[in-house]
Amino acid sequence: MRPKGEIHIALLKAVGELATPERGASLREVAARACVGIAAARHTMHYLHRSGAVVIARTRRVEYRNRPVSEYALPAPEVTTTAEASPWGALAVALTGWHGDGLNDQRETGPDNAACG
């Protein structure tokens, strides 16, 4: 995979700086903040959106365009617990949910202690 280019890095940084919870950054605002041309920003933002590096948070009306412009923001980080962070932790969570508390259940209801029904 190719390394990220200067425009890619500059646009991501600009989106992170400009976007707020109430308002995202338009393409022109991001291009101006990153000191990148509009055409280069439009081309790169298309690929950033397609890859999931940025998301379109909402749209808004502006004076210089008849159609609403997209407001870009960084995607919300995924919340994971420490147990789910590794493959073994995810397996442990799945087995605990499937079998209960693991070995403690086996000791209480093992074949020797099981009540015949």
BABADREN-644742 format. One record per atom (N, C-alpha, C): residue number from 1; z, y, x. Coordinates in pm, 1 decimal, m for minus. Last residue first. Example, Ala and Ser with C-alpha at 12.3 -4.5 7.8 and 13.67 -1.06 7.14 Angstrom:
% BABADREN-644742
<nr->2	up->708.0	north->m225.0	east->1285.0>
<nr->2	up->714.0	north->m106.0	east->1367.0>
<nr->2	up->787.0	north->3.0	east->1290.0>
<nr->1	up->780.0	north->m569.0	east->1319.0>
<nr->1	up->780.0	north->m450.0	east->1230.0>
<nr->1	up->780.0	north->m330.0	east->1320.0>
//
This chain:
% BABADREN-644742
<nr->117	up->3665.1	north->m3621.7	east->m3320.7>
<nr->117	up->3662.6	north->m3566.0	east->m3447.2>
<nr->117	up->3644.8	north->m3629.3	east->m3570.5>
<nr->116	up->3881.0	north->m3617.6	east->m3052.3>
<nr->116	up->3774.3	north->m3690.6	east->m3122.4>
<nr->116	up->3780.8	north->m3654.5	east->m3269.3>
<nr->115	up->3933.1	north->m3362.6	east->m2823.7>
<nr->115	up->3981.7	north->m3428.7	east->m2945.9>
<nr->115	up->3864.3	north->m3494.6	east->m3014.7>
<nr->114	up->3942.0	north->m3382.9	east->m2474.4>
<nr->114	up->3868.7	north->m3352.5	east->m2595.2>
<nr->114	up->3926.0	north->m3431.2	east->m2713.5>
<nr->113	up->4050.2	north->m3439.0	east->m2230.9>
<nr->113	up->4133.8	north->m3363.4	east->m2325.5>
<nr->113	up->4065.1	north->m3338.5	east->m2459.1>
<nr->112	up->3852.6	north->m3572.0	east->m2091.7>
<nr->112	up->3984.0	north->m3634.6	east->m2106.2>
<nr->112	up->4067.2	north->m3568.4	east->m2214.4>
<nr->111	up->3633.3	north->m3399.3	east->m2092.2>
<nr->111	up->3620.5	north->m3525.0	east->m2163.0>
<nr->111	up->3756.4	north->m3593.2	east->m2183.7>
<nr->110	up->3778.1	north->m3064.0	east->m2141.1>
<nr->110	up->3706.6	north->m3165.7	east->m2065.5>
<nr->110	up->3702.2	north->m3295.2	east->m2143.1>
<nr->109	up->3878.7	north->m2818.5	east->m2233.7>
<nr->109	up->3811.2	north->m2910.4	east->m2327.4>
<nr->109	up->3727.5	north->m3011.0	east->m2252.4>
<nr->108	up->4001.8	north->m2693.2	east->m2014.5>
<nr->108	up->4070.8	north->m2701.3	east->m2141.5>
<nr->108	up->4008.4	north->m2805.1	east->m2235.3>
<nr->107	up->3813.3	north->m2709.2	east->m1809.8>
<nr->107	up->3946.4	north->m2765.9	east->m1789.4>
<nr->107	up->4018.5	north->m2785.8	east->m1921.2>
<nr->106	up->3596.1	north->m2569.7	east->m1916.9>
<nr->106	up->3584.0	north->m2713.0	east->m1890.1>
<nr->106	up->3720.1	north->m2777.2	east->m1872.7>
<nr->105	up->3681.4	north->m2305.5	east->m1931.4>
<nr->105	up->3653.7	north->m2376.7	east->m2056.2>
<nr->105	up->3648.3	north->m2527.4	east->m2033.5>
<nr->104	up->3697.0	north->m2242.8	east->m1658.7>
<nr->104	up->3819.4	north->m2241.6	east->m1739.3>
<nr->104	up->3799.6	north->m2316.9	east->m1870.2>
<nr->103	up->3437.0	north->m2233.8	east->m1556.4>
<nr->103	up->3518.5	north->m2352.6	east->m1533.0>
<nr->103	up->3645.2	north->m2356.0	east->m1616.8>
<nr->102	up->3301.4	north->m2009.9	east->m1788.8>
<nr->102	up->3275.1	north->m2095.2	east->m1673.6>
<nr->102	up->3365.8	north->m2214.9	east->m1667.2>
<nr->101	up->3350.0	north->m1879.3	east->m2028.4>
<nr->101	up->3419.5	north->m1833.5	east->m1908.7>
<nr->101	up->3401.9	north->m1928.4	east->m1790.8>
<nr->100	up->3036.7	north->m1932.8	east->m2176.1>
<nr->100	up->3171.8	north->m1880.5	east->m2192.1>
<nr->100	up->3229.2	north->m1838.3	east->m2058.8>
<nr->99	up->2776.7	north->m2002.6	east->m2144.3>
<nr->99	up->2877.1	north->m2108.2	east->m2142.9>
<nr->99	up->3019.1	north->m2056.5	east->m2162.1>
<nr->98	up->2623.6	north->m1769.0	east->m2171.9>
<nr->98	up->2577.3	north->m1893.0	east->m2232.7>
<nr->98	up->2690.2	north->m1994.1	east->m2247.8>
<nr->97	up->2754.2	north->m1570.0	east->m2029.9>
<nr->97	up->2724.8	north->m1548.9	east->m2171.4>
<nr->97	up->2686.1	north->m1676.8	east->m2243.0>
<nr->96	up->2756.5	north->m1693.0	east->m1780.7>
<nr->96	up->2882.8	north->m1659.8	east->m1845.9>
<nr->96	up->2861.7	north->m1637.9	east->m1995.2>
<nr->95	up->2484.5	north->m1706.5	east->m1722.7>
<nr->95	up->2560.8	north->m1829.9	east->m1741.5>
<nr->95	up->2693.8	north->m1803.9	east->m1810.1>
<nr->94	up->2421.1	north->m1431.4	east->m1701.7>
<nr->94	up->2355.4	north->m1515.1	east->m1801.4>
<nr->94	up->2435.0	north->m1642.2	east->m1828.0>
<nr->93	up->2583.0	north->m1352.8	east->m1489.2>
<nr->93	up->2600.7	north->m1288.7	east->m1619.1>
<nr->93	up->2539.3	north->m1375.2	east->m1728.7>
<nr->92	up->2474.4	north->m1514.2	east->m1287.1>
<nr->92	up->2614.6	north->m1532.0	east->m1326.2>
<nr->92	up->2641.5	north->m1470.3	east->m1462.8>
<nr->91	up->2217.6	north->m1407.8	east->m1270.2>
<nr->91	up->2235.4	north->m1547.5	east->m1310.1>
<nr->91	up->2378.5	north->m1572.4	east->m1357.4>
<nr->90	up->2277.7	north->m1154.7	east->m1176.7>
<nr->90	up->2213.6	north->m1167.7	east->m1307.0>
<nr->90	up->2226.9	north->m1309.8	east->m1359.6>
<nr->89	up->2382.6	north->m1224.7	east->m927.5>
<nr->89	up->2468.4	north->m1158.9	east->m1024.7>
<nr->89	up->2411.1	north->m1169.3	east->m1165.3>
<nr->88	up->2157.9	north->m1323.3	east->m803.4>
<nr->88	up->2268.8	north->m1415.3	east->m828.7>
<nr->88	up->2365.2	north->m1355.8	east->m930.6>
<nr->87	up->1997.6	north->m1093.1	east->m779.8>
<nr->87	up->1952.5	north->m1204.2	east->m863.0>
<nr->87	up->2065.9	north->m1300.7	east->m896.1>
<nr->86	up->2197.0	north->m790.4	east->m814.7>
<nr->86	up->2136.8	north->m896.9	east->m735.0>
<nr->86	up->2090.1	north->m1009.7	east->m826.2>
<nr->85	up->2282.4	north->m624.3	east->m1024.5>
<nr->85	up->2202.7	north->m567.8	east->m916.8>
<nr->85	up->2135.8	north->m675.6	east->m832.9>
<nr->84	up->2455.2	north->m713.9	east->m1213.6>
<nr->84	up->2314.3	north->m730.1	east->m1242.6>
<nr->84	up->2225.3	north->m681.4	east->m1128.9>
<nr->83	up->2699.2	north->m643.7	east->m1108.0>
<nr->83	up->2670.8	north->m785.6	east->m1125.3>
<nr->83	up->2522.4	north->m809.8	east->m1149.5>
<nr->82	up->2695.2	north->m370.3	east->m1118.9>
<nr->82	up->2688.0	north->m432.6	east->m986.9>
<nr->82	up->2657.7	north->m580.7	east->m998.8>
<nr->81	up->2469.8	north->m262.9	east->m1379.0>
<nr->81	up->2602.2	north->m292.6	east->m1327.3>
<nr->81	up->2588.1	north->m360.7	east->m1192.9>
<nr->80	up->2242.0	north->4.8	east->m1414.8>
<nr->80	up->2267.6	north->m137.1	east->m1394.1>
<nr->80	up->2409.0	north->m153.9	east->m1342.2>
<nr->79	up->2039.5	north->228.7	east->m1568.8>
<nr->79	up->2179.9	north->201.2	east->m1542.7>
<nr->79	up->2197.0	north->50.1	east->m1531.2>
<nr->78	up->1761.9	north->402.8	east->m1441.6>
<nr->78	up->1811.6	north->285.3	east->m1513.2>
<nr->78	up->1955.1	north->257.9	east->m1471.3>
<nr->77	up->1712.7	north->754.8	east->m1478.6>
<nr->77	up->1743.2	north->638.0	east->m1395.1>
<nr->77	up->1797.9	north->524.3	east->m1479.8>
<nr->76	up->1439.6	north->893.4	east->m1656.6>
<nr->76	up->1584.1	north->871.5	east->m1650.5>
<nr->76	up->1611.8	north->748.2	east->m1565.2>
<nr->75	up->1167.0	north->1042.7	east->m1473.1>
<nr->75	up->1222.7	north->945.9	east->m1568.6>
<nr->75	up->1372.4	north->930.0	east->m1549.0>
<nr->74	up->1121.4	north->1397.6	east->m1450.4>
<nr->74	up->1142.5	north->1269.9	east->m1382.8>
<nr->74	up->1201.4	north->1170.9	east->m1482.7>
<nr->73	up->876.1	north->1563.5	east->m1654.5>
<nr->73	up->1012.5	north->1545.9	east->m1604.5>
<nr->73	up->1018.7	north->1413.0	east->m1530.7>
<nr->72	up->645.9	north->1798.7	east->m1796.4>
<nr->72	up->675.2	north->1682.4	east->m1713.3>
<nr->72	up->820.9	north->1682.9	east->m1668.4>
<nr->71	up->495.9	north->1888.0	east->m2087.9>
<nr->71	up->608.3	north->1920.5	east->m2000.9>
<nr->71	up->647.6	north->1793.2	east->m1927.2>
<nr->70	up->164.9	north->1977.8	east->m2174.0>
<nr->70	up->265.7	north->1874.1	east->m2152.1>
<nr->70	up->373.8	north->1927.4	east->m2060.5>
<nr->69	up->71.9	north->2235.8	east->m2404.7>
<nr->69	up->72.8	north->2177.7	east->m2270.1>
<nr->69	up->184.1	north->2073.2	east->m2261.9>
<nr->68	up->m128.4	north->2261.8	east->m2702.2>
<nr->68	up->2.8	north->2255.3	east->m2635.6>
<nr->68	up->m10.2	north->2191.7	east->m2497.4>
<nr->67	up->m429.8	north->2462.4	east->m2697.8>
<nr->67	up->m359.7	north->2336.9	east->m2720.4>
<nr->67	up->m222.8	north->2340.2	east->m2652.8>
<nr->66	up->m500.1	north->2712.7	east->m2603.6>
<nr->66	up->m493.2	north->2689.6	east->m2748.0>
<nr->66	up->m417.6	north->2561.8	east->m2781.3>
<nr->65	up->m335.0	north->2898.2	east->m2345.5>
<nr->65	up->m409.8	north->2780.9	east->m2387.7>
<nr->65	up->m392.6	north->2761.1	east->m2537.8>
<nr->64	up->m167.5	north->3103.9	east->m2270.7>
<nr->64	up->m295.4	north->3093.6	east->m2202.3>
<nr->64	up->m380.1	north->2973.7	east->m2245.8>
<nr->63	up->76.3	north->3083.2	east->m2408.5>
<nr->63	up->m18.3	north->3189.6	east->m2441.7>
<nr->63	up->m157.6	north->3165.2	east->m2385.1>
<nr->62	up->178.1	north->2755.5	east->m2527.4>
<nr->62	up->176.2	north->2862.5	east->m2427.4>
<nr->62	up->67.1	north->2962.8	east->m2465.0>
<nr->61	up->385.2	north->2512.4	east->m2681.1>
<nr->61	up->275.9	north->2608.8	east->m2692.3>
<nr->61	up->291.8	north->2715.9	east->m2584.3>
<nr->60	up->466.0	north->2185.9	east->m2549.3>
<nr->60	up->501.8	north->2319.3	east->m2599.4>
<nr->60	up->379.0	north->2408.3	east->m2601.1>
<nr->59	up->591.2	north->1847.4	east->m2551.5>
<nr->59	up->483.0	north->1945.3	east->m2539.7>
<nr->59	up->533.0	north->2079.0	east->m2592.1>
<nr->58	up->792.1	north->1631.3	east->m2340.7>
<nr->58	up->756.3	north->1691.5	east->m2469.5>
<nr->58	up->635.3	north->1779.6	east->m2446.5>
<nr->57	up->786.9	north->1467.9	east->m2110.2>
<nr->57	up->908.9	north->1481.2	east->m2189.5>
<nr->57	up->878.9	north->1532.2	east->m2329.4>
<nr->56	up->605.3	north->1242.8	east->m1954.5>
<nr->56	up->583.0	north->1361.2	east->m2036.8>
<nr->56	up->701.2	north->1369.4	east->m2132.5>
<nr->55	up->730.5	north->1145.1	east->m1632.0>
<nr->55	up->705.8	north->1118.8	east->m1774.0>
<nr->55	up->677.4	north->1251.3	east->m1843.9>
<nr->54	up->653.7	north->1012.4	east->m1308.6>
<nr->54	up->692.9	north->1122.8	east->m1396.0>
<nr->54	up->661.8	north->1082.8	east->m1539.3>
<nr->53	up->603.4	north->754.7	east->m1223.9>
<nr->53	up->687.5	north->838.6	east->m1138.9>
<nr->53	up->734.6	north->963.5	east->m1213.1>
<nr->52	up->426.1	north->593.1	east->m1357.9>
<nr->52	up->562.7	north->601.2	east->m1409.2>
<nr->52	up->656.0	north->685.0	east->m1324.1>
<nr->51	up->159.4	north->586.1	east->m1303.1>
<nr->51	up->245.0	north->493.6	east->m1227.9>
<nr->51	up->390.2	north->496.0	east->m1275.4>
<nr->50	up->67.2	north->789.8	east->m1469.6>
<nr->50	up->20.4	north->652.6	east->m1491.6>
<nr->50	up->108.4	north->551.1	east->m1420.8>
<nr->49	up->186.4	north->1014.0	east->m1353.4>
<nr->49	up->222.3	north->975.3	east->m1489.9>
<nr->49	up->184.1	north->829.7	east->m1516.3>
<nr->48	up->58.0	north->1013.9	east->m1106.1>
<nr->48	up->204.1	north->1005.6	east->m1111.3>
<nr->48	up->250.4	north->962.3	east->m1250.0>
<nr->47	up->m207.6	north->1045.6	east->m1186.1>
<nr->47	up->m166.7	north->920.0	east->m1124.6>
<nr->47	up->m14.4	north->903.8	east->m1120.8>
<nr->46	up->m189.8	north->1306.8	east->m1291.3>
<nr->46	up->m242.1	north->1197.8	east->m1373.1>
<nr->46	up->m196.7	north->1063.0	east->m1316.8>
<nr->45	up->m104.1	north->1450.3	east->m1071.1>
<nr->45	up->m9.8	north->1431.8	east->m1181.8>
<nr->45	up->m56.8	north->1322.0	east->m1276.6>
<nr->44	up->m342.4	north->1452.4	east->m918.4>
<nr->44	up->m226.0	north->1376.9	east->m871.4>
<nr->44	up->m125.4	north->1353.0	east->m983.1>
<nr->43	up->m512.1	north->1614.8	east->m1077.9>
<nr->43	up->m553.5	north->1480.8	east->m1035.0>
<nr->43	up->m432.7	north->1395.6	east->m996.0>
<nr->42	up->m360.2	north->1849.3	east->m1099.8>
<nr->42	up->m401.7	north->1776.4	east->m1220.0>
<nr->42	up->m437.8	north->1632.9	east->m1185.1>
<nr->41	up->m337.1	north->1927.3	east->m829.4>
<nr->41	up->m217.6	north->1894.1	east->m905.9>
<nr->41	up->m253.3	north->1813.0	east->m1029.6>
<nr->40	up->m602.4	north->1979.5	east->m765.4>
<nr->40	up->m531.8	north->1873.6	east->m692.7>
<nr->40	up->m406.8	north->1829.9	east->m768.5>
<nr->39	up->m645.2	north->2193.3	east->m945.6>
<nr->39	up->m727.4	north->2071.3	east->m953.1>
<nr->39	up->m658.6	north->1954.6	east->m882.5>
<nr->38	up->m456.9	north->2387.7	east->m862.4>
<nr->38	up->m449.6	north->2331.1	east->m997.5>
<nr->38	up->m527.5	north->2199.1	east->m1004.8>
<nr->37	up->m313.7	north->2348.9	east->m530.5>
<nr->37	up->m414.9	north->2394.3	east->m624.2>
<nr->37	up->m404.4	north->2321.9	east->m757.8>
<nr->36	up->27.3	north->2407.4	east->m447.5>
<nr->36	up->m86.9	north->2316.8	east->m452.0>
<nr->36	up->m185.8	north->2373.7	east->m551.8>
<nr->35	up->300.5	north->2482.5	east->m430.9>
<nr->35	up->196.5	north->2550.3	east->m351.8>
<nr->35	up->73.9	north->2460.1	east->m334.6>
<nr->34	up->487.1	north->2391.0	east->m602.0>
<nr->34	up->454.4	north->2303.4	east->m489.5>
<nr->34	up->351.5	north->2365.8	east->m395.7>
<nr->33	up->488.6	north->2595.7	east->m791.4>
<nr->33	up->611.1	north->2568.6	east->m715.1>
<nr->33	up->582.4	north->2486.0	east->m590.5>
<nr->32	up->227.9	north->2574.5	east->m895.2>
<nr->32	up->270.4	north->2697.7	east->m829.2>
<nr->32	up->393.1	north->2673.7	east->m741.7>
<nr->31	up->236.6	north->2316.3	east->m1005.1>
<nr->31	up->140.4	north->2347.5	east->m899.1>
<nr->31	up->181.2	north->2472.9	east->m822.9>
<nr->30	up->435.4	north->2349.7	east->m1201.7>
<nr->30	up->455.8	north->2253.1	east->m1092.8>
<nr->30	up->362.8	north->2284.7	east->m976.1>
<nr->29	up->313.0	north->2538.1	east->m1366.6>
<nr->29	up->441.2	north->2569.2	east->m1302.5>
<nr->29	up->467.0	north->2476.5	east->m1183.6>
<nr->28	up->85.7	north->2394.2	east->m1450.5>
<nr->28	up->71.5	north->2518.1	east->m1373.1>
<nr->28	up->200.0	north->2555.6	east->m1300.5>
<nr->27	up->206.1	north->2182.4	east->m1593.1>
<nr->27	up->123.5	north->2154.9	east->m1475.5>
<nr->27	up->107.6	north->2279.8	east->m1389.2>
<nr->26	up->549.6	north->2262.4	east->m1679.7>
<nr->26	up->407.8	north->2245.4	east->m1709.9>
<nr->26	up->331.4	north->2221.9	east->m1580.2>
<nr->25	up->859.3	north->2097.4	east->m1695.2>
<nr->25	up->771.4	north->2184.3	east->m1618.6>
<nr->25	up->626.2	north->2156.2	east->m1656.0>
<nr->24	up->1086.5	north->2101.7	east->m1978.4>
<nr->24	up->1019.6	north->2040.4	east->m1864.8>
<nr->24	up->930.0	north->2141.4	east->m1795.8>
<nr->23	up->1399.7	north->2195.5	east->m2109.7>
<nr->23	up->1259.6	north->2230.7	east->m2088.5>
<nr->23	up->1206.0	north->2161.0	east->m1964.3>
<nr->22	up->1656.6	north->2095.5	east->m2132.6>
<nr->22	up->1600.4	north->2169.7	east->m2245.3>
<nr->22	up->1450.5	north->2192.0	east->m2232.4>
<nr->21	up->1714.0	north->1971.3	east->m1888.6>
<nr->21	up->1721.9	north->1892.8	east->m2012.7>
<nr->21	up->1658.2	north->1962.9	east->m2133.0>
<nr->20	up->1451.0	north->2080.7	east->m1662.4>
<nr->20	up->1588.2	north->2087.5	east->m1712.7>
<nr->20	up->1595.2	north->2002.3	east->m1839.3>
<nr->19	up->1241.2	north->2090.9	east->m1379.4>
<nr->19	up->1273.2	north->2030.4	east->m1508.4>
<nr->19	up->1422.1	north->2043.7	east->m1539.1>
<nr->18	up->1220.2	north->2193.7	east->m1117.5>
<nr->18	up->1191.0	north->2278.4	east->m1232.7>
<nr->18	up->1237.9	north->2221.5	east->m1366.1>
<nr->17	up->1287.0	north->1993.2	east->m930.2>
<nr->17	up->1351.8	north->2123.5	east->m923.5>
<nr->17	up->1335.9	north->2204.5	east->m1052.1>
<nr->16	up->1123.5	north->1776.0	east->m1000.4>
<nr->16	up->1268.3	north->1760.2	east->m997.7>
<nr->16	up->1343.3	north->1892.4	east->m996.8>
<nr->15	up->872.7	north->1892.8	east->m963.6>
<nr->15	up->912.6	north->1849.1	east->m1098.3>
<nr->15	up->1064.4	north->1833.8	east->m1104.5>
<nr->14	up->880.3	north->1931.8	east->m684.2>
<nr->14	up->871.7	north->2047.3	east->m774.3>
<nr->14	up->913.1	north->2009.9	east->m916.3>
<nr->13	up->885.6	north->1667.2	east->m591.1>
<nr->13	up->996.8	north->1757.4	east->m559.4>
<nr->13	up->998.4	north->1876.5	east->m655.1>
<nr->12	up->637.4	north->1579.4	east->m684.9>
<nr->12	up->760.6	north->1514.9	east->m731.1>
<nr->12	up->882.3	north->1603.6	east->m706.9>
<nr->11	up->468.4	north->1751.6	east->m536.9>
<nr->11	up->472.6	north->1759.6	east->m683.0>
<nr->11	up->597.8	north->1694.1	east->m739.2>
<nr->10	up->518.1	north->1670.5	east->m270.9>
<nr->10	up->545.9	north->1808.6	east->m311.5>
<nr->10	up->555.0	north->1821.0	east->m463.4>
<nr->9	up->430.3	north->1403.2	east->m276.1>
<nr->9	up->570.8	north->1433.7	east->m246.0>
<nr->9	up->607.0	north->1573.9	east->m293.9>
<nr->8	up->155.3	north->1443.4	east->m334.8>
<nr->8	up->239.1	north->1355.0	east->m416.2>
<nr->8	up->386.8	north->1391.6	east->m398.9>
<nr->7	up->75.6	north->1597.4	east->m117.7>
<nr->7	up->68.7	north->1654.1	east->m252.3>
<nr->7	up->158.5	north->1574.6	east->m346.3>
<nr->6	up->108.8	north->1421.1	east->97.3>
<nr->6	up->185.5	north->1545.6	east->93.5>
<nr->6	up->188.0	north->1606.1	east->m47.0>
<nr->5	up->115.8	north->1072.9	east->m18.2>
<nr->5	up->61.4	north->1190.5	east->45.9>
<nr->5	up->149.0	north->1313.4	east->30.1>
<nr->4	up->269.8	north->764.0	east->56.0>
<nr->4	up->255.3	north->877.1	east->m36.0>
<nr->4	up->209.0	north->999.8	east->40.9>
<nr->3	up->77.6	north->504.1	east->216.9>
<nr->3	up->195.2	north->592.1	east->204.9>
<nr->3	up->165.7	north->708.4	east->110.6>
<nr->2	up->m74.1	north->224.0	east->47.8>
<nr->2	up->m82.9	north->345.7	east->126.6>
<nr->2	up->43.1	north->429.5	east->111.8>
<nr->1	up->0.0	north->m116.2	east->83.5>
<nr->1	up->0.0	north->0.0	east->0.0>
<nr->1	up->0.0	north->124.1	east->89.2>
//
